[in-house]
């Protein structure tokens, strides 16, 4: 205590080297609002220039709570302050409350043993029983009833409860208001400054992202200029077949103009401008380079399609013997689709040969494989068509012949049955092998 009114308490909460995340509580009895200062102790381990003050708190609500308790003629509140050493190694007040315990009397029902009154009742009952025993004229039935009543009364007496007064502790808890602030040259950010700093960081991050995207766009634009030049030289033979001299000259000119613009007006151009200029440069060039690539890709696709159609035709011919449950109409449906696909590709090839090679192609290599989709669908459906179950051969038996047949004839019949069984198993094995082969060929399609 300092003087008559001021009161102070000093305590070391966390020592040097304490574990992070630990919580500790300081408790004391007091009836006024308190001021809390969290400071470093003077120590050589602190960096030079470090201020000792960490944070200060004004804890209010104690005086008001103490007055309420005094009006109820209760004691002085016990103030509890809980501190935490957070993950950054900073000590903070995280909880403040005041508690007053009150002793109150409560009524409770408890089971009790038989009292004196019960003993008197028992004595009276015993005398009555003696009189009943002395009376020899009373019937045994009456005695039995009395005994039963006595047992019932004893059980009732054992189950009796009594209301008693007991002391219990009742807690009055009040959460206290805490206002924190800092003193010294170094202070934490206020919520407003923190929000402002986050906004600045986000703006800087966005600018960095836009700068990187712009650099990527510039590199992409410049790279395509060199791509045009190299392509015109490396694939000169193919490009000459599908482009005119005017088209090739326009590509060379567009590359030169793009390079001049890049190091002149484009030096300070933004991302949107570079993206638009890239589309302007690449669109006509891509058309020419695509036609050049189709010179080799289209014949390969056509050759693969015709080969596939031939396999389908061979498969349908084979099915005439191996897949007899497939009807002629179903095979004809497949062959009709094959002819449609063959005619489509022949017509397209003929149109492409007559067309202007410097213009867009009549058809592309990507369109060719799609012509067999319907065929594959039908073949797949037919492959799943189940075969009809073979009828079991019925052998007629003659009871009379069986009775008169000798042992030699019986043995001969058994040999014939065994041969028939072996032949049937062999046929089934061949059919299974044929089915597996057909499925494999269907999967290849």
C-alpha positions as semicolon CSV with decimal commas, in nm:
position;residue;x (nm);y (nm);z (nm)
1;X;0,000;0,000;0,000
2;X;0,109;0,352;-0,076
3;X;-0,043;0,596;0,172
4;X;-0,398;0,531;0,282
5;X;-0,580;0,496;-0,051
6;X;-0,338;0,362;-0,311
7;X;-0,272;-0,010;-0,333
8;X;-0,023;-0,190;-0,559
9;X;0,071;-0,548;-0,634
10;X;0,377;-0,668;-0,830
11;X;0,418;-1,019;-0,969
12;X;0,639;-1,192;-1,225
13;X;0,402;-1,366;-1,466
14;X;0,634;-1,534;-1,715
15;X;1,002;-1,592;-1,660
16;X;1,268;-1,590;-1,929
17;X;1,239;-1,902;-2,147
18;X;0,874;-1,979;-2,066
19;X;0,673;-2,187;-2,314
20;X;0,459;-2,001;-2,564
21;X;0,082;-2,035;-2,539
22;X;0,088;-2,074;-2,159
23;X;-0,180;-1,899;-1,949
24;X;-0,145;-1,782;-1,590
25;X;-0,386;-1,612;-1,349
26;X;-0,321;-1,355;-1,076
27;X;-0,594;-1,321;-0,810
28;X;-0,640;-1,068;-0,528
29;X;-0,922;-0,922;-0,319
30;X;-1,004;-0,560;-0,400
31;X;-1,308;-0,334;-0,415
32;X;-1,198;-0,061;-0,661
33;X;-1,126;-0,043;-1,032
34;X;-0,765;-0,131;-1,110
35;X;-0,495;-0,018;-1,348
36;X;-0,266;-0,293;-1,484
37;X;0,077;-0,238;-1,638
38;X;0,256;-0,522;-1,820
39;X;0,627;-0,445;-1,842
40;X;0,954;-0,616;-1,913
41;X;1,186;-0,651;-1,618
42;X;1,517;-0,478;-1,660
43;X;1,747;-0,741;-1,803
44;X;2,069;-0,753;-2,002
45;X;1,900;-0,990;-2,249
46;X;1,675;-0,712;-2,382
47;X;1,800;-0,550;-2,705
48;X;1,945;-0,204;-2,656
49;X;1,678;0,065;-2,687
50;X;1,385;-0,168;-2,607
51;X;1,119;0,006;-2,400
52;X;1,008;-0,174;-2,083
53;X;0,635;-0,110;-2,129
54;X;0,446;-0,378;-2,323
55;X;0,083;-0,279;-2,269
56;X;-0,138;-0,114;-2,007
57;X;-0,498;-0,184;-1,910
58;X;-0,776;-0,006;-1,725
59;X;-0,998;-0,271;-1,566
60;X;-1,338;-0,129;-1,466
61;X;-1,649;-0,275;-1,307
62;X;-1,486;-0,383;-0,980
63;X;-1,615;-0,088;-0,770
64;X;-1,971;-0,124;-0,900
65;X;-1,970;-0,498;-0,833
66;X;-1,820;-0,448;-0,485
67;X;-2,095;-0,198;-0,397
68;X;-2,367;-0,443;-0,504
69;X;-2,210;-0,712;-0,289
70;X;-2,178;-0,474;0,008
71;X;-2,547;-0,391;-0,014
72;X;-2,615;-0,763;0,020
73;X;-2,376;-0,769;0,319
74;X;-2,131;-0,993;0,134
75;X;-1,751;-0,981;0,128
76;X;-1,493;-0,807;-0,090
77;X;-1,475;-0,932;-0,451
78;X;-1,186;-1,154;-0,556
79;X;-1,042;-1,014;-0,879
80;X;-0,885;-1,266;-1,125
81;X;-0,666;-1,149;-1,415
82;X;-0,564;-1,413;-1,671
83;X;-0,256;-1,351;-1,889
84;X;-0,126;-1,541;-2,192
85;X;0,219;-1,559;-2,349
86;X;0,113;-1,567;-2,716
87;X;0,292;-1,717;-3,017
88;X;0,488;-1,395;-3,071
89;X;0,622;-1,402;-2,715
90;X;0,407;-1,105;-2,607
91;X;0,223;-1,111;-2,274
92;X;-0,142;-1,005;-2,294
93;X;-0,436;-0,976;-2,053
94;X;-0,704;-1,200;-2,205
95;X;-0,963;-1,231;-1,925
96;X;-1,072;-1,031;-1,618
97;X;-1,351;-1,117;-1,375
98;X;-1,456;-1,063;-1,013
99;X;-1,607;-1,330;-0,788
100;X;-1,782;-1,323;-0,451
101;X;-1,882;-1,642;-0,270
102;X;-2,201;-1,648;-0,064
103;X;-2,299;-1,915;0,186
104;X;-2,666;-2,001;0,151
105;X;-2,892;-2,254;0,325
106;X;-3,085;-2,488;0,103
107;X;-3,341;-2,754;0,185
108;X;-3,274;-3,109;0,079
109;X;-3,462;-3,432;0,128
110;X;-3,249;-3,711;0,270
111;X;-3,327;-4,063;0,391
112;X;-3,313;-4,094;0,768
113;X;-3,320;-4,383;1,019
114;X;-3,626;-4,454;1,235
115;X;-3,663;-4,197;1,517
116;X;-3,790;-4,219;1,871
117;X;-4,153;-4,184;1,763
118;X;-4,108;-4,481;1,540
119;X;-3,961;-4,680;1,830
120;X;-4,268;-4,604;2,042
121;X;-4,493;-4,723;1,768
122;X;-4,290;-5,044;1,748
123;X;-4,320;-5,098;2,128
124;X;-4,695;-5,051;2,113
125;X;-4,716;-5,299;1,831
126;X;-4,510;-5,553;2,026
127;X;-4,750;-5,531;2,324
128;X;-5,044;-5,575;2,094
129;X;-4,877;-5,881;1,947
130;X;-4,820;-6,030;2,295
131;X;-5,187;-5,988;2,373
132;X;-5,271;-6,151;2,043
133;X;-5,040;-6,443;2,121
134;X;-5,195;-6,483;2,468
135;X;-5,537;-6,504;2,316
136;X;-5,548;-6,864;2,210
137;X;-5,904;-6,831;2,081
138;X;-5,805;-6,611;1,782
139;X;-5,775;-6,785;1,451
140;X;-5,444;-6,845;1,278
141;X;-5,571;-6,657;0,973
142;X;-5,599;-6,333;1,171
143;X;-5,241;-6,370;1,300
144;X;-5,109;-6,412;0,950
145;X;-5,280;-6,092;0,837
146;X;-5,135;-5,895;1,129
147;X;-4,783;-6,019;1,051
148;X;-4,819;-5,903;0,693
149;X;-4,934;-5,560;0,807
150;X;-4,637;-5,535;1,042
151;X;-4,389;-5,613;0,761
152;X;-4,553;-5,355;0,536
153;X;-4,525;-5,088;0,809
154;X;-4,158;-5,167;0,861
155;X;-4,089;-5,127;0,490
156;X;-4,272;-4,794;0,489
157;X;-4,068;-4,677;0,784
158;X;-3,742;-4,766;0,607
159;X;-3,841;-4,557;0,300
160;X;-3,917;-4,236;0,495
161;X;-3,722;-3,917;0,404
162;X;-3,654;-3,602;0,600
163;X;-3,607;-3,238;0,487
164;X;-3,285;-3,088;0,626
165;X;-3,104;-2,756;0,594
166;X;-2,759;-2,763;0,431
167;X;-2,494;-2,501;0,358
168;X;-2,394;-2,441;-0,003
169;X;-2,155;-2,200;-0,175
170;X;-2,312;-1,967;-0,431
171;X;-2,082;-1,773;-0,664
172;X;-2,154;-1,424;-0,789
173;X;-1,939;-1,372;-1,102
174;X;-1,898;-1,047;-1,292
175;X;-1,699;-1,012;-1,618
176;X;-1,499;-0,692;-1,602
177;X;-1,445;-0,435;-1,877
178;X;-1,087;-0,401;-2,006
179;X;-0,953;-0,105;-2,202
180;X;-0,600;-0,154;-2,337
181;X;-0,355;0,108;-2,459
182;X;0,017;0,150;-2,514
183;X;0,276;0,402;-2,411
184;X;0,626;0,462;-2,541
185;X;0,775;0,525;-2,883
186;X;0,686;0,187;-3,040
187;X;0,318;0,101;-3,040
188;X;0,107;-0,158;-3,224
189;X;-0,111;-0,062;-3,519
190;X;-0,459;0,064;-3,453
191;X;-0,738;-0,113;-3,649
192;X;-0,759;0,185;-3,885
193;X;-0,385;0,188;-3,956
194;X;-0,387;-0,192;-3,996
195;X;-0,666;-0,173;-4,256
196;X;-0,486;0,103;-4,441
197;X;-0,161;-0,096;-4,446
198;X;-0,338;-0,407;-4,576
199;X;-0,494;-0,203;-4,856
200;X;-0,151;-0,068;-4,953
201;X;-0,003;-0,419;-4,959
202;X;-0,288;-0,548;-5,174
203;X;-0,243;-0,260;-5,418
204;X;0,131;-0,326;-5,441
205;X;0,068;-0,698;-5,495
206;X;-0,179;-0,619;-5,775
207;X;0,075;-0,390;-5,941
208;X;0,340;-0,663;-5,921
209;X;0,098;-0,910;-6,079
210;X;0,010;-0,670;-6,360
211;X;0,378;-0,597;-6,420
212;X;0,459;-0,969;-6,450
213;X;0,162;-1,026;-6,682
214;X;0,278;-0,734;-6,898
215;X;0,631;-0,876;-6,918
216;X;0,490;-1,214;-7,018
217;X;0,275;-1,050;-7,287
218;X;0,578;-0,863;-7,425
219;X;0,787;-1,180;-7,436
220;X;0,501;-1,369;-7,602
221;X;0,458;-1,094;-7,863
222;X;0,828;-1,070;-7,940
223;X;0,860;-1,450;-7,950
224;X;0,585;-1,476;-8,211
225;X;0,765;-1,228;-8,435
226;X;1,067;-1,462;-8,448
227;X;0,835;-1,763;-8,481
228;X;0,689;-1,619;-8,806
229;X;1,034;-1,556;-8,951
230;X;1,167;-1,901;-8,865
231;X;0,853;-2,079;-8,986
232;X;0,867;-1,909;-9,327
233;X;1,225;-2,035;-9,366
234;X;1,206;-2,382;-9,207
235;X;0,876;-2,488;-9,373
236;X;0,923;-2,291;-9,693
237;X;0,833;-2,582;-9,925
238;X;0,503;-2,668;-9,755
239;X;0,407;-2,304;-9,702
240;X;0,466;-2,226;-10,071
241;X;0,212;-2,498;-10,165
242;X;-0,072;-2,350;-9,962
243;X;-0,004;-1,974;-9,978
244;X;0,049;-1,708;-10,239
245;X;0,346;-1,476;-10,265
246;X;0,125;-1,191;-10,147
247;X;0,026;-1,386;-9,833
248;X;0,389;-1,471;-9,749
249;X;0,500;-1,114;-9,806
250;X;0,218;-0,990;-9,582
251;X;0,343;-1,218;-9,303
252;X;0,701;-1,089;-9,338
253;X;0,578;-0,732;-9,341
254;X;0,358;-0,786;-9,033
255;X;0,658;-0,925;-8,840
256;X;0,875;-0,624;-8,925
257;X;0,600;-0,377;-8,838
258;X;0,533;-0,556;-8,507
259;X;0,902;-0,533;-8,413
260;X;0,919;-0,162;-8,497
261;X;0,602;-0,093;-8,296
262;X;0,729;-0,289;-7,997
263;X;1,041;-0,078;-7,954
264;X;0,863;0,248;-8,034
265;X;0,499;0,296;-7,934
266;X;0,479;-0,038;-7,759
267;X;0,758;0,045;-7,515
268;X;0,508;0,198;-7,270
269;X;0,194;0,013;-7,387
270;X;-0,026;-0,158;-7,131
271;X;-0,133;-0,522;-7,103
272;X;-0,463;-0,486;-7,292
273;X;-0,286;-0,322;-7,587
274;X;-0,029;-0,603;-7,611
275;X;-0,298;-0,869;-7,600
276;X;-0,488;-0,698;-7,885
277;X;-0,170;-0,658;-8,092
278;X;-0,085;-1,027;-8,042
279;X;-0,425;-1,134;-8,181
280;X;-0,378;-0,899;-8,477
281;X;-0,034;-1,050;-8,552
282;X;-0,110;-1,419;-8,495
283;X;-0,454;-1,458;-8,660
284;X;-0,343;-1,446;-9,032
285;X;-0,020;-1,635;-8,958
286;X;-0,200;-1,919;-8,783
287;X;-0,427;-1,974;-9,083
288;X;-0,127;-2,018;-9,314
289;X;0,062;-2,244;-9,073
290;X;-0,249;-2,455;-9,014
291;X;-0,293;-2,519;-9,387
292;X;0,072;-2,622;-9,405
293;X;0,031;-2,868;-9,120
294;X;-0,282;-3,016;-9,283
295;X;-0,083;-3,111;-9,593
296;X;0,056;-3,411;-9,405
297;X;-0,204;-3,455;-9,132
298;X;-0,504;-3,486;-9,368
299;X;-0,368;-3,775;-9,582
300;X;-0,268;-3,965;-9,268
301;X;-0,618;-3,931;-9,123
302;X;-0,777;-4,042;-9,453
303;X;-0,549;-4,346;-9,476
304;X;-0,632;-4,447;-9,118
305;X;-1,006;-4,411;-9,187
306;X;-0,998;-4,625;-9,503
307;X;-0,799;-4,893;-9,323
308;X;-1,056;-4,899;-9,047
309;X;-1,342;-4,927;-9,294
310;X;-1,171;-5,223;-9,462
311;X;-1,141;-5,398;-9,126
312;X;-1,510;-5,348;-9,061
313;X;-1,597;-5,500;-9,398
314;X;-1,373;-5,801;-9,331
315;X;-1,531;-5,842;-8,989
316;X;-1,884;-5,846;-9,132
317;X;-1,779;-6,112;-9,383
318;X;-1,629;-6,321;-9,106
319;X;-1,943;-6,289;-8,897
320;X;-2,137;-6,475;-9,165
321;X;-1,977;-6,796;-9,031
322;X;-1,871;-6,713;-8,675
323;X;-2,158;-6,493;-8,557
324;X;-2,454;-6,664;-8,717
325;X;-2,696;-6,511;-8,468
326;X;-2,628;-6,170;-8,629
327;X;-2,884;-6,135;-8,905
328;X;-2,810;-6,031;-9,263
329;X;-3,009;-5,709;-9,214
330;X;-2,792;-5,614;-8,915
331;X;-2,470;-5,677;-9,109
332;X;-2,610;-5,479;-9,403
333;X;-2,677;-5,185;-9,171
334;X;-2,309;-5,178;-9,078
335;X;-2,192;-5,213;-9,439
336;X;-2,422;-4,930;-9,549
337;X;-2,267;-4,700;-9,289
338;X;-1,922;-4,806;-9,412
339;X;-2,012;-4,707;-9,767
340;X;-2,148;-4,373;-9,645
341;X;-1,823;-4,296;-9,465
342;X;-1,615;-4,409;-9,765
343;X;-1,817;-4,189;-10,000
344;X;-1,786;-3,890;-9,764
345;X;-1,408;-3,911;-9,752
346;X;-1,376;-3,967;-10,129
347;X;-1,596;-3,665;-10,201
348;X;-1,405;-3,444;-9,955
349;X;-1,068;-3,547;-10,098
350;X;-1,190;-3,470;-10,450
351;X;-1,324;-3,130;-10,341
352;X;-0,997;-3,048;-10,165
353;X;-0,795;-3,129;-10,477
354;X;-1,011;-2,893;-10,686
355;X;-1,022;-2,616;-10,424
356;X;-0,788;-2,320;-10,398
357;X;-0,501;-2,439;-10,179
358;X;-0,433;-2,086;-10,055
359;X;-0,782;-2,064;-9,901
360;X;-0,930;-2,242;-9,601
361;X;-0,936;-2,623;-9,645
362;X;-1,256;-2,803;-9,742
363;X;-1,213;-3,043;-9,448
364;X;-0,960;-3,096;-9,171
365;X;-0,786;-3,399;-9,025
366;X;-0,986;-3,360;-8,704
367;X;-1,315;-3,424;-8,889
368;X;-1,206;-3,758;-9,038
369;X;-1,205;-3,991;-8,732
370;X;-1,557;-3,884;-8,640
371;X;-1,700;-4,054;-8,950
372;X;-1,678;-4,397;-8,783
373;X;-1,862;-4,311;-8,462
374;X;-2,197;-4,444;-8,585
375;X;-2,030;-4,758;-8,720
376;X;-1,853;-4,823;-8,389
377;X;-2,181;-4,777;-8,203
378;X;-2,364;-5,034;-8,417
379;X;-2,080;-5,288;-8,406
380;X;-2,056;-5,252;-8,029
381;X;-2,429;-5,315;-7,995
382;X;-2,411;-5,626;-8,215
383;X;-2,114;-5,761;-8,020
384;X;-2,327;-5,759;-7,706
385;X;-2,613;-5,945;-7,871
386;X;-2,639;-6,279;-7,689
387;X;-2,625;-6,605;-7,878
388;X;-2,929;-6,832;-7,859
389;X;-2,891;-7,117;-7,615
390;X;-2,815;-7,449;-7,793
391;X;-3,086;-7,715;-7,772
392;X;-2,993;-8,023;-7,576
393;X;-2,990;-8,347;-7,780
394;X;-3,251;-8,595;-7,663
395;X;-3,164;-8,971;-7,686
396;X;-3,450;-9,213;-7,717
397;X;-3,419;-9,516;-7,492
398;X;-3,585;-9,849;-7,539
399;X;-3,648;-10,023;-7,211
400;X;-3,686;-10,360;-7,375
401;X;-3,358;-10,332;-7,567
402;X;-3,174;-10,224;-7,259
403;X;-3,292;-10,531;-7,072
404;X;-3,177;-10,775;-7,341
405;X;-2,854;-10,599;-7,432
406;X;-2,544;-10,788;-7,332
407;X;-2,236;-10,661;-7,158
408;X;-2,043;-10,610;-7,482
409;X;-2,317;-10,395;-7,636
410;X;-2,341;-10,186;-7,316
411;X;-1,970;-10,109;-7,326
412;X;-1,993;-10,006;-7,689
413;X;-2,280;-9,765;-7,607
414;X;-2,077;-9,611;-7,326
415;X;-1,782;-9,556;-7,563
416;X;-2,008;-9,380;-7,813
417;X;-2,148;-9,155;-7,539
418;X;-1,798;-9,064;-7,427
419;X;-1,697;-8,973;-7,782
420;X;-2,008;-8,760;-7,824
421;X;-1,925;-8,578;-7,498
422;X;-1,566;-8,511;-7,607
423;X;-1,686;-8,385;-7,945
424;X;-1,938;-8,149;-7,779
425;X;-1,672;-8,010;-7,542
426;X;-1,433;-7,952;-7,832
427;X;-1,703;-7,767;-8,026
428;X;-1,780;-7,550;-7,723
429;X;-1,409;-7,469;-7,680
430;X;-1,384;-7,365;-8,045
431;X;-1,693;-7,147;-8,012
432;X;-1,549;-6,975;-7,703
433;X;-1,218;-6,910;-7,882
434;X;-1,405;-6,768;-8,181
435;X;-1,609;-6,542;-7,954
436;X;-1,296;-6,409;-7,783
437;X;-1,136;-6,341;-8,120
438;X;-1,446;-6,159;-8,243
439;X;-1,455;-5,942;-7,928
440;X;-1,088;-5,857;-7,973
441;X;-1,145;-5,748;-8,333
442;X;-1,450;-5,546;-8,228
443;X;-1,247;-5,369;-7,956
444;X;-0,977;-5,280;-8,209
445;X;-1,237;-5,095;-8,413
